[in-house]
Amino acid sequence: MESAEAELSDSRSEEDGAAPCSGLPPPEQSAATMEDCLAKKMEITVSEAEKRTGRNAVNMQETYTAYLIETRAVESQSEGQCAPVDSLWRRYSEFELLRNYLSVTYPHIVVPPLPEKRADFVWHKLSADNMDPDFVERRRIGLENFLLRVASHPVLCQEKIFYSFLTQEGGWKEMVNETGFQLKADSRLKALNATFRVKNPDKRFTELKHYSDELQSVISHLLRVRARVADRLYGVYKVHGNYGRVFSEWSAIEKEMGDGLQSAGHHMDVYAASIDDILEEEEHYADQLKEYLFYAEALRDFVKSAWADIERFKEQKNHDLKEALISYAVMQISMCKKGIQVWTNAKECFSKM
């Protein structure tokens, strides 16, 4: 771990002894290449989540979820040997603090978004409770993805506050607050209000803001449609259980046809039960779309401050959404094939009567 830390450079500069306030690297220092990124030097996982109870800032008892971050250096290892794993626990609110710090410190970058704090765009069978185990597990995956995206970014990966987030459990929040980033956030807000009072804003600002609004709108609509489809699909599959019950009841009064009816009923019951696993898997594809719903919000912030990272974002967005939609389509094809096979089996059962 020490070897990885030694190679990190602080991309923030200090002026007149004040806390670092600029996310831009010095002119002579270019952004890190992909080989230099922290993601290439350190394995990063959010391996588990744990429900805890404690006291908040106003000394009131609260229940929250903590996430275990595990890291391991991958460089300077002897052949055939693995470096030890370091681990620490973080709350979701600490992930929020990290992202807020990065957004304020690096206004020229589209900072990767966090997964949703509470479930949204859910269909009826899913719980909107942020303590629900299935939701916590999906959020764990999203938090790991957030860390990996930051660790892969050519500028953000060099940020010492980020490295400390991964490796230093005690005193990390105090370290962030000592940077004075919140004062900078307040001054940025004032400047932002002044910007929006301009009568003739830059066309590039308005066009990109329009794009981020439209992207958020279409993905939101897609997620709502997907939730409705999931509701109806769940109902269709479960209704097949009624076939199973009827065929089983019918088999009890038929001697020659009984075995065939009983077998057909069994196939229907299996088909009805399979929808739970299918929709649970599908939820992960929805989470990939949600990530870009939140990326649209991050893009709005980016529009207000800088343009430097936009081409990287577009390429990443096109690739990720293409892969997510193709995977979703492949899964739907598989579901349809399974339905055809079930009814083919049922036909054979009926033919043997």
VMD Tcl script that draws the C-alpha trace (Angstrom):
set ca {
  {0.00 0.00 0.00}
  {2.83 2.39 0.78}
  {4.31 1.97 -2.68}
  {1.01 2.99 -4.27}
  {0.74 6.03 -2.02}
  {4.31 7.11 -2.76}
  {3.52 7.33 -6.47}
  {0.47 9.53 -6.02}
  {0.91 13.22 -6.78}
  {-1.25 16.01 -5.48}
  {-2.89 17.72 -8.45}
  {-4.18 20.58 -6.34}
  {-2.14 23.76 -5.91}
  {-1.94 26.11 -2.94}
  {-1.98 29.86 -3.26}
  {-0.73 32.21 -0.54}
  {-0.75 29.40 2.01}
  {-4.50 28.87 1.65}
  {-6.20 25.50 1.33}
  {-5.95 23.99 -2.15}
  {-8.72 25.39 -4.30}
  {-8.03 24.34 -7.87}
  {-8.60 20.91 -9.38}
  {-6.48 21.70 -12.44}
  {-3.03 20.11 -12.56}
  {-0.09 22.49 -12.94}
  {0.68 23.41 -16.58}
  {3.81 21.25 -16.67}
  {1.94 18.25 -15.28}
  {-0.27 16.37 -17.72}
  {-3.14 14.11 -16.66}
  {-2.17 10.58 -15.74}
  {-2.14 7.99 -18.46}
  {-4.32 4.93 -18.06}
  {-1.28 2.96 -16.89}
  {-0.70 5.54 -14.13}
  {-4.27 5.43 -12.83}
  {-4.88 4.17 -9.32}
  {-7.15 1.47 -10.71}
  {-4.07 -0.11 -12.30}
  {-2.09 0.02 -9.06}
  {-4.71 -1.04 -6.56}
  {-7.54 -3.57 -6.43}
  {-10.62 -1.85 -5.02}
  {-13.80 -3.62 -3.92}
  {-16.81 -2.85 -1.76}
  {-17.12 -6.39 -0.49}
  {-20.05 -6.30 1.93}
  {-22.66 -4.18 3.68}
  {-23.63 -4.21 7.34}
  {-26.62 -2.75 9.15}
  {-25.60 -0.73 12.21}
  {-27.13 1.41 14.94}
  {-25.48 4.51 16.41}
  {-25.86 8.14 17.42}
  {-26.01 10.96 14.90}
  {-24.73 14.54 15.19}
  {-27.63 15.58 17.44}
  {-27.18 12.51 19.66}
  {-30.28 10.74 18.33}
  {-30.20 7.01 17.70}
  {-30.26 6.03 14.04}
  {-29.93 2.94 11.91}
  {-27.63 3.05 8.92}
  {-25.70 0.83 6.55}
  {-21.90 0.65 6.53}
  {-19.92 -0.66 3.57}
  {-16.62 -2.53 3.75}
  {-13.99 -1.22 1.32}
  {-11.11 -3.59 0.63}
  {-7.92 -2.54 -1.18}
  {-4.77 -4.33 -2.21}
  {-1.71 -3.01 -4.02}
  {-0.97 -4.89 -7.24}
  {2.50 -3.48 -7.97}
  {5.85 -4.33 -6.35}
  {4.71 -7.84 -5.54}
  {6.96 -10.84 -5.72}
  {5.96 -13.39 -8.33}
  {3.42 -15.82 -6.93}
  {2.73 -13.69 -3.86}
  {-0.21 -11.39 -3.13}
  {-0.04 -8.17 -1.15}
  {-2.11 -8.08 2.06}
  {-5.66 -6.74 1.91}
  {-6.44 -3.52 3.80}
  {-10.03 -2.78 4.75}
  {-12.17 -0.09 6.36}
  {-15.86 0.76 6.75}
  {-17.61 3.78 5.23}
  {-21.16 5.09 5.45}
  {-23.07 6.29 2.42}
  {-22.85 9.84 3.80}
  {-19.05 9.61 3.59}
  {-19.30 8.62 -0.07}
  {-21.50 11.71 -0.52}
  {-18.90 13.90 1.18}
  {-16.18 12.51 -1.08}
  {-18.20 13.19 -4.22}
  {-19.14 16.71 -3.08}
  {-15.48 17.44 -2.46}
  {-14.48 16.15 -5.91}
  {-17.27 18.11 -7.62}
  {-16.22 21.36 -5.97}
  {-12.47 20.82 -6.34}
  {-12.64 19.66 -9.96}
  {-15.32 21.78 -11.67}
  {-13.87 20.92 -15.09}
  {-14.68 17.21 -14.68}
  {-17.89 15.20 -14.94}
  {-17.52 13.50 -11.55}
  {-19.01 9.97 -11.58}
  {-22.37 9.78 -9.78}
  {-23.29 7.79 -6.70}
  {-26.04 5.16 -6.78}
  {-29.42 6.27 -5.49}
  {-29.77 6.86 -1.77}
  {-33.34 5.57 -1.77}
  {-35.00 3.29 -4.28}
  {-36.75 5.01 -7.18}
  {-38.55 3.76 -10.30}
  {-39.51 0.55 -8.49}
  {-42.24 -1.87 -9.51}
  {-44.72 -3.13 -6.94}
  {-42.82 -6.21 -5.73}
  {-39.68 -4.24 -4.88}
  {-39.32 -2.42 -1.58}
  {-38.53 1.31 -1.52}
  {-36.99 0.85 1.94}
  {-33.30 1.82 1.83}
  {-32.63 -0.92 4.40}
  {-34.09 -3.65 2.20}
  {-31.34 -6.29 1.66}
  {-31.83 -6.43 -2.12}
  {-31.64 -2.65 -2.42}
  {-28.57 -2.48 -0.14}
  {-26.85 -5.12 -2.29}
  {-27.54 -3.18 -5.50}
  {-26.28 0.00 -3.84}
  {-23.12 -1.83 -2.72}
  {-22.42 -2.70 -6.34}
  {-23.09 0.92 -7.34}
  {-20.70 2.27 -4.71}
  {-17.96 -0.07 -5.89}
  {-18.55 1.08 -9.46}
  {-18.28 4.71 -8.31}
  {-14.89 4.06 -6.67}
  {-13.61 2.21 -9.74}
  {-14.68 5.03 -12.07}
  {-12.92 7.63 -9.90}
  {-9.83 5.42 -9.63}
  {-9.79 5.08 -13.45}
  {-10.14 8.79 -14.16}
  {-6.82 10.32 -15.30}
  {-7.15 13.33 -12.96}
  {-9.35 12.19 -10.08}
  {-7.22 9.09 -9.52}
  {-4.35 11.33 -8.34}
  {-6.40 13.04 -5.64}
  {-4.93 12.41 -2.18}
  {-8.29 12.92 -0.46}
  {-9.63 10.06 -2.57}
  {-6.64 7.87 -1.71}
  {-7.14 8.64 1.99}
  {-10.82 7.73 1.65}
  {-9.69 4.25 0.60}
  {-6.95 3.80 3.17}
  {-7.46 6.04 6.23}
  {-10.53 5.37 8.35}
  {-9.97 7.71 11.28}
  {-9.85 11.48 10.80}
  {-10.76 11.39 7.10}
  {-13.78 13.70 7.38}
  {-11.76 16.22 9.36}
  {-9.11 16.12 6.63}
  {-11.73 16.94 3.99}
  {-13.23 19.78 5.99}
  {-9.79 21.28 6.60}
  {-9.40 21.81 2.84}
  {-12.01 24.57 3.04}
  {-13.87 23.14 0.03}
  {-17.24 24.14 1.49}
  {-16.30 27.84 1.37}
  {-15.36 27.39 -2.25}
  {-18.69 25.66 -2.90}
  {-20.53 28.67 -1.44}
  {-18.56 31.14 -3.57}
  {-19.16 28.97 -6.63}
  {-22.89 29.13 -5.99}
  {-22.79 32.93 -5.96}
  {-20.86 32.96 -9.23}
  {-23.34 30.49 -10.67}
  {-26.27 32.75 -9.87}
  {-24.46 35.61 -11.60}
  {-23.90 33.43 -14.66}
  {-27.57 32.67 -15.03}
  {-28.41 36.36 -14.99}
  {-26.50 36.85 -18.25}
  {-28.91 37.89 -20.99}
  {-27.07 36.13 -23.81}
  {-25.47 32.94 -22.40}
  {-22.93 30.96 -24.40}
  {-24.72 28.75 -26.92}
  {-22.59 25.78 -25.88}
  {-23.89 26.07 -22.33}
  {-27.51 26.10 -23.41}
  {-27.08 23.24 -25.88}
  {-25.36 20.96 -23.39}
  {-27.82 21.82 -20.65}
  {-30.62 20.97 -23.08}
  {-28.92 17.66 -23.88}
  {-28.52 16.76 -20.18}
  {-32.18 17.63 -19.55}
  {-33.28 15.48 -22.50}
  {-31.03 12.58 -21.49}
  {-32.45 12.62 -17.99}
  {-35.99 12.82 -19.35}
  {-35.70 9.87 -21.76}
  {-33.91 7.61 -19.24}
  {-36.48 8.49 -16.57}
  {-39.27 7.61 -19.00}
  {-37.51 4.38 -19.98}
  {-37.19 3.36 -16.32}
  {-40.88 4.09 -15.69}
  {-41.88 2.01 -18.71}
  {-39.55 -0.77 -17.60}
  {-41.16 -0.78 -14.12}
  {-44.64 -1.09 -15.68}
  {-43.45 -3.89 -17.96}
  {-41.92 -5.69 -14.98}
  {-45.24 -5.44 -13.11}
  {-47.16 -6.93 -16.00}
  {-44.55 -9.57 -16.77}
  {-44.56 -10.63 -13.14}
  {-48.34 -11.04 -13.33}
  {-48.21 -13.03 -16.57}
  {-45.64 -15.45 -15.21}
  {-47.43 -15.92 -11.90}
  {-50.74 -16.60 -13.65}
  {-49.10 -19.68 -15.14}
  {-49.18 -21.01 -11.60}
  {-52.96 -21.13 -11.99}
  {-52.49 -23.46 -14.95}
  {-50.36 -25.64 -12.73}
  {-52.99 -25.78 -10.01}
  {-55.81 -26.55 -12.45}
  {-53.84 -29.27 -14.24}
  {-52.92 -30.84 -10.91}
  {-56.57 -30.84 -9.76}
  {-57.67 -32.23 -13.10}
  {-55.09 -35.02 -12.95}
  {-56.69 -36.28 -9.74}
  {-59.91 -37.23 -11.55}
  {-58.38 -38.68 -14.72}
  {-56.85 -42.14 -14.84}
  {-55.43 -42.27 -18.36}
  {-54.62 -38.54 -18.60}
  {-53.56 -38.03 -15.00}
  {-49.80 -38.37 -15.37}
  {-49.66 -36.05 -18.38}
  {-51.74 -33.40 -16.68}
  {-49.66 -33.63 -13.51}
  {-46.42 -33.23 -15.49}
  {-47.80 -30.26 -17.42}
  {-48.83 -28.66 -14.14}
  {-45.31 -29.11 -12.80}
  {-43.83 -27.33 -15.86}
  {-46.22 -24.43 -15.35}
  {-45.31 -24.12 -11.66}
  {-41.60 -24.01 -12.47}
  {-42.21 -21.38 -15.14}
  {-44.24 -19.23 -12.74}
  {-41.53 -19.42 -10.07}
  {-38.73 -18.50 -12.48}
  {-39.84 -14.86 -12.82}
  {-38.43 -13.88 -9.41}
  {-34.84 -14.64 -10.41}
  {-35.35 -13.15 -13.87}
  {-36.57 -9.79 -12.60}
  {-33.91 -9.68 -9.92}
  {-31.29 -10.05 -12.64}
  {-33.08 -7.46 -14.76}
  {-32.90 -4.98 -11.89}
  {-29.13 -4.81 -12.33}
  {-29.61 -3.64 -15.92}
  {-32.01 -0.97 -14.64}
  {-29.32 0.14 -12.20}
  {-26.93 0.68 -15.12}
  {-29.51 2.97 -16.73}
  {-30.00 4.74 -13.40}
  {-26.29 5.44 -13.24}
  {-26.61 7.50 -16.40}
  {-29.76 9.13 -15.08}
  {-27.57 10.42 -12.25}
  {-24.77 11.13 -14.70}
  {-27.20 13.54 -16.41}
  {-27.47 15.44 -13.13}
  {-23.69 15.48 -12.85}
  {-23.52 16.76 -16.41}
  {-25.72 19.74 -15.48}
  {-23.21 20.70 -12.80}
  {-20.44 20.27 -15.29}
  {-22.19 22.54 -17.80}
  {-22.21 25.29 -15.23}
  {-18.45 25.22 -14.73}
  {-16.31 23.65 -17.48}
  {-16.07 21.62 -20.70}
  {-12.79 19.71 -20.55}
  {-14.18 16.21 -19.88}
  {-17.17 16.07 -22.21}
  {-15.74 13.94 -25.04}
  {-14.61 11.23 -22.60}
  {-18.08 11.21 -21.06}
  {-19.83 10.82 -24.43}
  {-17.68 7.89 -25.50}
  {-18.13 6.18 -22.14}
  {-21.88 6.77 -22.17}
  {-22.33 5.37 -25.68}
  {-20.30 2.25 -24.89}
  {-21.92 1.51 -21.52}
  {-25.52 2.08 -22.59}
  {-25.00 0.05 -25.76}
  {-23.66 -2.87 -23.73}
  {-26.44 -2.58 -21.14}
  {-29.22 -2.50 -23.76}
  {-27.71 -5.37 -25.76}
  {-27.42 -7.47 -22.59}
  {-31.01 -6.60 -21.70}
  {-32.20 -7.63 -25.18}
  {-30.28 -10.94 -24.96}
  {-31.91 -11.66 -21.62}
  {-35.38 -10.95 -23.04}
  {-34.66 -13.32 -25.95}
  {-33.65 -15.99 -23.45}
  {-36.88 -15.47 -21.51}
  {-38.97 -15.89 -24.65}
  {-37.11 -19.08 -25.59}
  {-37.80 -20.45 -22.13}
  {-41.52 -19.74 -22.56}
  {-41.57 -21.51 -25.92}
  {-39.85 -24.54 -24.38}
  {-42.38 -24.69 -21.53}
  {-45.33 -24.74 -23.90}
  {-43.54 -27.25 -26.16}
  {-43.15 -29.55 -23.15}
  {-46.79 -29.03 -22.24}
  {-47.84 -29.92 -25.81}
  {-45.89 -33.16 -25.57}
  {-47.58 -33.93 -22.27}
  {-51.00 -33.35 -23.81}
  {-50.10 -35.52 -26.81}
  {-49.33 -38.47 -24.54}
  {-52.78 -38.42 -22.97}
}
mol new
graphics top color blue
foreach p $ca { graphics top sphere $p radius 0.5 }
foreach p [lrange $ca 0 end-1] q [lrange $ca 1 end] { graphics top cylinder $p $q radius 0.2 }
display resetview
